[in-house]
Amino acid sequence: MRHVPLAIAILVTAVLGTGRALSAPFEPATIPDAAGVVGHLNVDALRGTQLFAAVGGQAAVDAALDGAPVKLRSIARSLSRSVRGVSFWRDTDHGAVYIETRDSRSLGHLIAKLPATPAPPIDGFPAYTLDDDGSHGFCAAYADTLVLADTLDTLERSIRVLAGKAPNLAGSSKLPAATRQGLFVFVTIGDNALGAIQKSAHAKVLQLGLRTVVLDAGESSGFVTATARAEMQSADAVQKAKSILEGVRAMASLSDVPSAHTLLDAISVTVSGLSLIVSAKLPVAEVARLIRTAR
């Protein structure tokens, strides 16, 4: 959401917090039924992974927070101790970010530290306008969740859905059946968001006829796994997309970079009906090495 850089800054610095692993999976019931794009990071589960420990754990988090903007540093530290999960949704033009915490009592104090001014209340919940270097956003606290949005309308829709007063995606036929409960889940729903993605995409695969895209990632038995499933509009589109990906793999295989070959060997491309499925599976140690190399 281009109008809330403050929300993105908080999100980036918060998601690698530390604490005891519990469970904060993707909850469709918290998302408005008109959403076109949905994402969720289960921070509780992330903290309990071998990958989190392998890339530095608490020490890496402390180092990252030391580099946060001064006016956000104390907020980021507070969130890093209590965040359990982060979700976001977006319709054609606007959306919101939810930061689920363990401590509802501290959210009011945390909002007081933000560069925020009171906005009209939403169903009795205090709302605020965020001002950050000329950009504007809005926020509110619902129970243990900090909601950040780019308009008052999306903030109100989020609060009403969280309160059970507006339609949500729970049990919705619009949510692809392939959606899984991984560490990270990303789902496109309907044509509007996909249309915008396809118009702006440089990748030829994304310019083909797509119905839905589902991405999920997780860790199991010492391996990091990721699966991207694209449902296409026709069998011809599936075969064209598969041919494009196989061509890219063939070109990448000519690289003299060892990590490129490691990634290629871990990726498989398969077809199931009108779905193109790209899967990857790598040992945790290898993924950690790639992350450290990229820093």
Buried (B, 14 or more C-beta within 10 A) or exposed (E): BEBBBBBBBBBBBBBBBBBEBBEBBBBBEBBBBBBBBBBBBBBBBBBBBBBBBBBBEBEBBEEBBEEBEEEBBEBBBBBBBBBBBBBBBBBBEBBBBBBBBBBBEBBEEBBEEBEBEEBEEBEEBBBBBBBBEEBEBBBBBBEBBBBBBBBBEBBBBBBBBBBEEBEBBEEBEBBBEBBBBBBBBBBBBBBBBBEBBBEEBEEBBBBBBBBBBBBBBBBEEEBBBBBBBBBBEEEEBBEBBBEBBEEBEEEBEEEEEEEEEBBBEBBEBEBEEBBBBBBBEBBBEBBBBBBEEEE
